[in-house]
Amino acid sequence: WVERLSADGRRLRPREVVAEFDKYLHDELDLVREAANAAQLRRNMDGLNLVMVPEMIWDMCTTTVMVMQRMKGVPISHMDKLREAGVDIKKLARDGVTIFFTQVFRDGFFHADMHPGNIQVSVEPATFGRYIALDFGIVGTLTDNDRSYLAKNFLGFFRRDYKMVAQAHIDAGWVPADTRLDEFEAGIRAVCEPVFDRPLKDISFGKTLLRLFQTGRRFNVEIQPQLVLLQKTLLNVEGLGRQLD
């Protein structure tokens, strides 16, 4: 109904976005699938020495039961306890970003439910200060094309090369091919340029993302359902980072 009602409704691709979340919610109810997600993430993160993922006890796992290695840590939201234990909170904030972007850009496979309830910090001597990840019901996956597009966008933003950002959208087919590059570039510049002159603590990634969506609306940018989960997780990570530092 929304798609039929307006061109804007079609651009937002509501059925595909809802279908994406529907798929993740139903996948989350299959605990063998969740255990497999955990095993993949554990393998990917091996050697990074920043995050611990519990090992699955496969002989005891079924679609309705998941048995895993017991993990002991302090919930990341218990800041006072972490400080008392001597954990470097600023390093924790940096490590969180490193973990997330390693999952996104290197592996294309990321923990997509990174709210504080799913994250603990180890205070055991052998693994002191490492993240402990829990709850692997929702993971996001990205294709090589998605990662390439994201990398070009990030590089463009950080270099203030808004033409590169605009071109990346056109190359990916996310805006109509006849879009005027210079106009699209100017629209992106108007959103991003004010951000760079502020200290990090005053920049809201969420608000910037929202303004980019509003600009995208003018240029008929199509919402990409496979990236909705990434955008949600970016906001989780931003909130967690701000809480820490």
Protein Blocks (a to p, Z undefined) as FASTA:
>chain_A
ZZmmpmklmmnommlmmmmmmmmmmmmmmmklmmmmmmmmmmmmgonlpaccddddfklg
cfkbccddddddddfklmmlmmmnopafklmmmmmmmmmmmmmmmnopacfblcfklpcc
dfbfklgoiacdehjkbccdddfklmmmmmmmmmmmmnopaklmmmmmmmnopacfklcf
klmmmmmmmmmmmmmmpcfklpcfklmmmmmmmmmmmnopacdfklmmmmmmmmmmmmmm
mmmZZ
